[in-house]
């Protein structure tokens, strides 16, 4: 179920120019998640994962170009590049697939050619210090080597782009070296010059200054800017580069990258569109999907407050905001969730206020009198003071507890249970539950106490009731802030069955007990047909 009321209220704020491009700069977006992003500590994509991400970026997100690997790294990398190039060639997109190569006597070019690639991003030295101290060569020798490499690549039918590694320090400490190298490479057949802030040392004012100097000397040259986020300025610097005339920007999904990472795709996209009114080819409704995909494959979690793609960025907590949304859209900006295939939620807790609670009740189809709503609000505030998080799925139970009626009725009750663990043996769980007034018993072993408990429950549902049992999708344990060794443990569990989703939480001093409480909340929602659908809508009882 989509939030159509919010779509109507926010439509006036969503005035994106989806037609004419007159007066709007067109910016190329090159995504380097599969090359620079994979340099994040602990991240290593399997070849098939790289292919899935590449397809998502090219076809669904519609980035202009992707950089998928560094040449000559490994056989696994060669396999991944070959698969991506084969897919791109079969779909008319091979010119959008780029591979980082080196000035190495043509070996990188031959490696990329064997993989089926046709675009090389050649890595050259953009600062005098890198040229003389790392390569041990004069600027003239380095320029000659680059020209030889470019000539060979062009003979092989390649498109050549050139990275000036450490360009930002080059402009800061040795600008004459940068200009001399650029002068030496004019007319060599290089399609794009890629200007990286390799160590993330620039601020936006420096970015403007250096880009404008480059464009003043080389006005007909296509420059890309490649930001790093060491000072948390990658997005600001990317915007500054565009304001200065850069025609392309390099990004990664979720800002993955070495050290503090690169400029995040989603943030760069919305700032370009909303703040600079630039044109890109990005399909914004797919940004959240690709973020979740890369989060899963990389194992690097996205902070819940990350702009655009964070889990909580479209969740209103303060009740005054929900009230304002009901009064001429007072708290809505251009970043409406529907733009990204998402929907707004209203959190429940001590800061919620009546307006948040009313919105959640409306979503569930529950109608309360003003006095009843006040009573429910008081109870949620009390829970919030104890640091317990309250979800929309918890709301019917709070209403039931406060108003002393059965909405919904607890059809599944835990009568008793026992879990045990010992060294060298699998944990054992034995339990008795009451379902629709009848008692059932089961026991099972498992990989942990909670796993054994759930397996025993599955036995009852499968063998005694002949019913499906939702599958556990995600399990998160946390201690509320400020907790001590005797703190309460909060367990948040996500379950799935078909296209239905249940998210429930349990709070207890014991982790297993907290998980069991969350499980029985889910089972009662399951039995009462309460939950969410994949599309973000709610199911009422």
C-alpha positions in Angstrom: 0.0 0.0 0.0 1.6 3.3 -1.1 1.3 6.5 0.9 -0.9 8.3 -1.6 -1.8 11.1 0.8 1.9 12.0 1.2 2.4 11.9 -2.6 -0.4 14.4 -3.0 0.9 16.7 -0.2 4.5 16.6 -1.5 3.7 16.9 -5.2 4.2 20.7 -5.1 7.7 20.2 -3.7 8.8 17.6 -6.3 9.2 19.9 -9.3 12.0 18.0 -11.0 12.6 19.1 -14.6 12.1 15.8 -16.4 11.7 17.4 -19.8 13.9 20.0 -21.5 17.6 20.2 -20.9 18.1 23.8 -22.1 20.5 25.6 -19.8 21.1 22.5 -17.7 24.7 21.0 -17.7 24.8 17.3 -18.5 27.1 15.5 -16.1 28.5 12.0 -16.8 28.4 9.7 -13.7 31.1 7.0 -13.6 30.7 4.5 -10.8 33.8 2.9 -9.5 32.3 0.6 -6.8 33.8 -2.5 -8.5 37.3 -1.0 -8.6 37.9 1.8 -6.1 35.1 0.7 -3.9 36.5 -2.8 -3.6 39.6 -1.3 -2.1 37.6 -0.8 1.1 39.2 -2.8 3.9 37.6 -6.3 4.1 35.7 -6.0 0.8 36.2 -8.5 -1.9 33.5 -9.3 -4.4 33.2 -12.7 -6.1 33.1 -12.7 -9.9 29.3 -13.4 -10.0 28.7 -10.7 -7.5 30.6 -8.2 -9.6 28.5 -9.2 -12.6 25.2 -8.7 -10.7 26.3 -5.3 -9.4 27.5 -4.3 -12.9 24.2 -5.2 -14.5 22.3 -3.3 -11.8 24.4 -0.2 -12.3 24.3 -0.3 -16.1 20.7 -1.4 -16.7 18.6 -0.3 -13.7 20.5 2.6 -12.2 21.7 3.7 -15.6 25.0 5.2 -14.7 26.9 6.4 -17.8 30.0 4.3 -17.1 31.4 1.8 -14.6 35.0 1.0 -13.7 35.1 -2.6 -12.9 38.6 -3.7 -11.9 42.4 -3.0 -12.0 44.2 -4.9 -14.7 46.5 -7.9 -13.9 45.3 -8.3 -10.3 44.3 -12.0 -10.3 42.7 -14.8 -12.3 39.5 -14.2 -10.4 39.5 -10.6 -11.4 40.1 -11.6 -15.0 37.1 -13.9 -14.9 34.9 -11.2 -13.5 36.0 -8.6 -16.1 35.4 -11.1 -18.9 31.9 -11.9 -17.7 31.0 -8.2 -17.4 32.5 -7.4 -20.8 30.6 -10.3 -22.4 27.3 -9.1 -20.8 27.9 -5.5 -21.8 28.9 -6.5 -25.4 25.7 -8.6 -25.8 23.6 -5.6 -24.7 25.4 -2.8 -26.6 27.0 -1.3 -23.5 30.7 -2.3 -23.9 31.8 1.3 -24.3 30.5 2.0 -20.8 32.7 -0.6 -19.1 36.2 0.7 -18.1 39.2 -1.0 -16.5 42.1 0.7 -14.7 45.4 0.0 -16.4 49.0 1.0 -15.9 52.0 2.3 -17.9 53.6 -1.1 -18.0 54.9 -1.9 -21.4 51.4 -2.7 -22.9 50.7 -5.6 -20.5 47.6 -4.0 -19.0 46.2 -3.2 -22.5 46.8 -6.8 -23.6 45.1 -8.1 -20.4 42.0 -5.9 -20.8 41.8 -6.9 -24.5 41.9 -10.6 -23.6 38.9 -9.9 -21.2 37.0 -8.3 -24.1 37.3 -4.8 -22.8 37.7 -1.8 -25.0 38.1 1.2 -22.6 41.2 1.7 -20.4 41.6 4.2 -17.7 45.4 4.6 -17.8 47.1 5.5 -14.5 49.7 8.2 -14.8 51.4 10.4 -12.2 49.8 13.7 -11.5 52.4 15.2 -9.2 56.1 15.7 -9.5 56.7 13.9 -6.2 55.0 10.7 -7.5 56.8 10.9 -10.8 60.3 11.4 -9.5 60.1 9.5 -6.2 57.9 6.6 -7.1 58.7 6.0 -10.7 62.3 7.4 -10.5 61.8 9.1 -13.8 61.9 12.6 -15.2 58.7 14.3 -16.3 59.9 14.0 -19.9 60.5 10.2 -19.6 57.1 9.7 -18.0 55.3 11.7 -20.7 57.1 9.6 -23.4 56.1 6.4 -21.7 52.4 7.5 -21.5 52.3 8.5 -25.2 53.7 5.1 -26.2 51.1 3.4 -24.1 48.3 5.5 -25.5 49.4 5.0 -29.1 49.5 1.2 -28.6 46.0 1.2 -27.0 44.6 3.2 -29.9 46.1 0.8 -32.4 44.2 -2.0 -30.5 40.9 -0.2 -30.9 40.7 1.2 -27.4 39.2 4.3 -26.0 41.8 5.8 -23.6 41.1 7.9 -20.5 44.0 9.1 -18.3 44.1 9.4 -14.5 46.5 12.0 -13.2 47.1 10.2 -9.8 47.7 12.7 -6.9 46.6 15.5 -9.1 45.3 17.6 -6.1 48.8 17.6 -4.5 50.3 18.2 -8.0 48.2 21.4 -8.4 49.1 22.4 -4.8 52.8 21.7 -4.8 53.9 21.3 -8.5 51.5 23.0 -10.9 54.1 23.4 -13.6 54.6 19.7 -13.6 50.9 19.1 -14.2 50.7 21.7 -17.0 53.9 20.3 -18.6 52.5 16.8 -18.6 49.2 18.0 -20.0 51.0 20.0 -22.7 53.0 16.9 -23.7 49.8 14.8 -24.0 47.8 17.2 -26.1 46.8 15.6 -29.4 47.7 12.1 -28.1 44.2 10.8 -28.6 43.1 10.7 -24.9 39.3 10.9 -24.6 39.0 12.1 -20.9 41.4 13.3 -18.3 40.5 12.1 -14.9 41.5 14.3 -12.0 41.6 12.5 -8.6 41.9 14.0 -5.2 43.8 10.8 -4.4 44.5 11.6 -0.7 41.3 13.6 -0.1 43.1 16.8 0.8 41.1 19.3 -1.1 38.4 21.7 0.1 35.7 23.1 -2.2 37.5 26.5 -2.6 40.7 24.7 -3.7 38.7 22.4 -6.0 37.1 25.5 -7.7 40.5 27.2 -8.1 42.4 24.2 -9.5 39.6 23.1 -11.9 39.2 26.6 -13.3 42.9 26.8 -13.9 42.8 23.5 -15.8 39.9 24.6 -17.9 41.3 28.0 -18.6 44.5 26.3 -20.1 42.7 23.4 -21.7 39.1 24.7 -22.5 38.2 22.0 -24.9 39.2 19.1 -22.7 36.8 16.7 -21.0 37.7 16.5 -17.3 36.3 14.1 -14.7 36.7 14.7 -11.0 37.4 11.8 -8.6 36.8 12.7 -4.9 37.9 11.0 -1.7 36.3 11.6 1.6 39.1 11.9 4.1 37.8 15.2 5.4 34.1 14.4 4.7 34.2 16.8 1.8 33.8 14.4 -1.2 30.3 15.4 -2.0 31.0 19.1 -1.5 34.2 18.9 -3.7 32.2 17.0 -6.4 29.7 19.8 -6.6 32.5 22.4 -6.6 34.1 20.5 -9.6 30.8 20.6 -11.5 30.4 24.3 -10.7 33.9 24.9 -12.1 33.2 23.0 -15.4 34.0 19.4 -14.8 31.9 17.2 -17.2 32.1 14.0 -15.2 32.1 12.8 -11.6 33.3 9.5 -10.1 31.2 7.9 -7.3 30.7 4.6 -5.5 27.6 3.0 -4.1 27.3 3.7 -0.4 30.6 5.7 -0.6 32.8 2.6 -0.5 36.5 3.1 -1.0 39.9 3.1 0.5 40.3 4.8 3.9 37.2 7.0 4.3 35.8 6.1 1.0 34.7 7.9 -2.1 31.8 10.2 -3.0 28.5 8.3 -2.5 26.4 7.9 -5.7 23.0 8.7 -4.1 24.2 11.9 -2.3 26.0 13.2 -5.4 23.0 12.5 -7.6 20.4 14.4 -5.4 22.7 17.4 -4.9 23.5 17.7 -8.6 19.8 17.6 -9.4 18.3 19.7 -6.6 21.1 22.1 -5.8 22.7 22.6 -9.2 19.8 21.6 -11.5 22.2 19.5 -13.6 21.0 16.6 -15.9 22.2 13.1 -15.3 20.9 9.8 -16.6 20.4 8.2 -13.2 17.2 6.4 -12.4 16.7 7.6 -8.8 14.0 5.1 -8.0 16.7 2.4 -8.1 19.3 4.0 -5.8 17.9 2.3 -2.7 17.9 -1.1 -4.4 21.5 -0.9 -5.5 22.5 0.4 -2.1 21.0 -2.7 -0.4 22.6 -5.0 -3.0 26.1 -3.6 -2.4 25.5 -3.6 1.3 24.7 -7.3 1.2 27.6 -8.3 -1.0 30.2 -6.1 0.7 29.2 -6.8 4.3 29.6 -3.1 5.0 26.4 -1.8 6.7 24.9 1.5 5.7 24.4 3.8 8.6 20.7 4.2 9.3 21.0 8.0 9.0 22.8 8.0 5.6 21.1 10.5 3.3 18.7 9.0 0.7 19.5 5.3 1.4 19.7 5.1 5.2 16.9 3.0 6.8 15.7 5.9 9.0 16.0 8.9 6.7 12.3 8.9 5.9 11.2 8.2 9.4 9.7 11.1 11.3 10.4 10.9 15.0 9.1 14.2 16.4 5.4 14.4 16.7 5.4 18.0 15.6 6.7 16.9 12.2 3.9 14.5 11.6 1.5 17.3 12.7 3.2 19.6 10.2 2.7 17.0 7.4 -1.0 17.2 8.1 -0.9 21.0 7.9 0.1 22.0 4.3 3.3 19.9 4.2 5.3 22.0 6.6 8.1 19.4 7.0 8.5 18.1 3.5 11.5 18.9 1.2 12.4 17.8 -2.3 13.7 14.5 -0.9 10.3 12.8 -0.8 10.6 9.0 -0.3 8.5 8.1 -3.3 11.2 9.6 -5.5 13.4 6.8 -4.4 10.8 4.0 -4.4 10.3 4.4 -0.6 7.6 5.6 1.7 7.6 7.8 4.8 7.2 6.3 8.3 6.4 7.8 11.6 8.4 6.5 14.5 6.8 5.6 17.8 8.6 6.5 21.0 8.8 9.2 23.7 9.1 12.0 21.2 6.2 10.7 19.0 3.3 12.8 20.1 -0.3 12.2 19.2 0.2 13.0 15.4 2.7 10.2 14.9 0.5 7.8 16.7 -2.6 8.8 14.8 -0.7 8.3 11.5 0.4 4.8 12.5 -3.1 3.9 13.6 -4.5 5.1 10.3 -2.0 2.9 8.4 -3.3 -0.1 10.4 -6.9 0.9 9.9 -7.5 1.4 13.7 -9.8 4.1 14.8 -9.7 5.4 18.4 -11.5 8.2 20.2 -9.4 11.2 21.3 -9.4 9.9 24.9 -8.2 6.5 23.8 -5.5 8.0 21.6 -4.2 10.0 24.6 -4.0 6.8 26.7 -2.1 5.0 24.0 0.2 8.0 23.6 1.0 8.0 27.3 1.9 4.3 27.2 4.2 4.7 24.2 5.9 7.6 26.0 6.5 5.4 29.0 8.0 2.7 26.9 10.2 5.3 25.2 11.5 6.5 28.5 12.6 3.0 29.2 14.5 3.0 25.8 12.3 0.3 24.3 11.7 0.9 20.6 8.1 0.6 19.5 7.2 -0.5 15.9 4.0 -0.1 14.0 3.4 -3.9 14.4 3.6 -3.4 18.2 0.8 -0.9 18.2 -2.2 -3.2 18.2 -0.8 -4.9 21.3 -0.3 -1.6 23.0 -3.8 -0.6 22.1 -5.1 -3.9 23.4 -3.1 -3.6 26.7 -4.2 0.0 27.3 -7.9 -0.4 26.3 -8.3 -3.9 27.7 -9.8 -5.4 24.6 -8.7 -8.1 22.1 -7.3 -6.2 19.1 -5.8 -8.5 18.1 -6.3 -11.5 20.4 -3.2 -13.5 21.5 -3.9 -16.7 19.6 -0.4 -18.1 20.3 0.8 -18.2 23.9 4.0 -19.6 25.5 3.0 -21.9 28.3 6.5 -23.1 29.4 9.9 -23.8 27.9 13.4 -25.0 28.8 16.6 -24.4 26.9 20.0 -25.9 27.9 23.5 -25.9 26.6 26.6 -27.9 27.5 30.2 -28.2 26.3 30.6 -30.5 23.3 26.8 -31.0 22.8 24.3 -29.1 20.7 21.8 -26.9 22.7 18.4 -28.4 23.4 15.0 -26.7 23.7 11.8 -28.2 25.0 8.6 -26.1 24.9 4.9 -26.1 25.4 2.7 -23.6 23.6 -1.0 -22.9 23.4 -2.5 -22.2 19.9 -6.2 -21.4 19.5 -6.8 -22.8 23.0 -5.0 -26.1 22.4 -1.6 -27.1 23.9 1.3 -28.5 21.9 4.7 -29.8 23.0 7.9 -30.3 21.0 11.7 -30.4 21.5 14.7 -30.0 19.2 18.4 -29.4 19.0 20.0 -26.5 17.3 23.2 -24.5 16.6 22.3 -22.2 19.6 19.6 -22.0 22.3 17.3 -19.8 20.2 17.9 -21.8 17.0 16.8 -24.9 19.0 13.7 -23.1 20.3 12.6 -22.0 16.8 13.2 -25.5 15.3 10.9 -26.9 18.0 8.3 -24.3 17.1 8.6 -25.3 13.4 8.0 -28.9 14.3 4.6 -27.9 15.9 3.6 -25.8 12.9 4.8 -28.3 10.3 4.0 -31.7 11.9 1.0 -30.9 14.1 -0.7 -28.0 12.4 0.4 -28.5 8.7 1.2 -24.8 8.4 4.0 -22.8 6.9 6.3 -21.1 9.4 7.9 -17.7 8.4 11.6 -17.7 7.7 14.0 -15.7 9.8 15.5 -12.9 7.5 17.4 -10.7 9.9 18.4 -10.8 13.6 19.9 -7.8 15.4 20.8 -7.7 19.1 21.5 -4.4 20.9 21.9 -2.9 24.3 20.1 0.4 24.8 22.5 3.4 25.2 23.8 3.9 28.7 23.3 0.2 29.6 25.5 -1.5 32.1 26.3 -5.2 32.5 22.8 -5.8 33.8 21.2 -3.8 31.0 18.2 -4.9 29.1 18.8 -6.6 25.8 16.8 -5.6 22.8 16.3 -8.2 20.0 14.9 -7.0 16.6 13.9 -9.8 14.2 12.7 -9.7 10.6 10.7 -12.6 9.2 9.4 -13.3 5.7 6.9 -15.6 4.1 6.2 -15.0 0.4 5.8 -11.3 0.0 4.9 -10.7 3.7 7.3 -9.2 6.2 7.1 -9.1 10.0 9.5 -6.9 12.1 9.2 -7.4 15.9 11.3 -6.6 18.9 11.6 -8.1 22.3 13.1 -6.6 25.4 14.5 -8.6 28.4 17.5 -9.0 30.6 18.2 -12.3 28.8 19.0 -12.3 25.0 17.2 -15.6 24.4 14.1 -14.5 26.3 14.1 -11.2 24.3 14.2 -13.2 21.1 11.4 -15.5 22.2 9.2 -12.5 23.1 9.8 -11.0 19.6 9.0 -14.4 18.0 5.7 -14.7 19.8 4.8 -11.2 18.7 5.4 -12.3 15.2 3.4 -15.5 15.5 0.4 -13.6 16.8 0.6 -11.1 14.0 1.0 -14.1 11.6 -2.1 -15.7 13.0 -4.1 -12.5 12.9 -3.0 -11.6 9.4 -1.1 -8.4 10.5 2.1 -7.4 8.9 3.7 -5.7 5.9 4.0 -6.5 2.2 7.2 -6.2 0.2 5.9 -3.0 -1.3 5.8 -1.3 2.0 2.1 -1.5 2.7 0.4 -2.9 5.7 -2.0 -5.8 6.3 -4.8 -5.3 8.8 -6.2 -7.9 11.0 
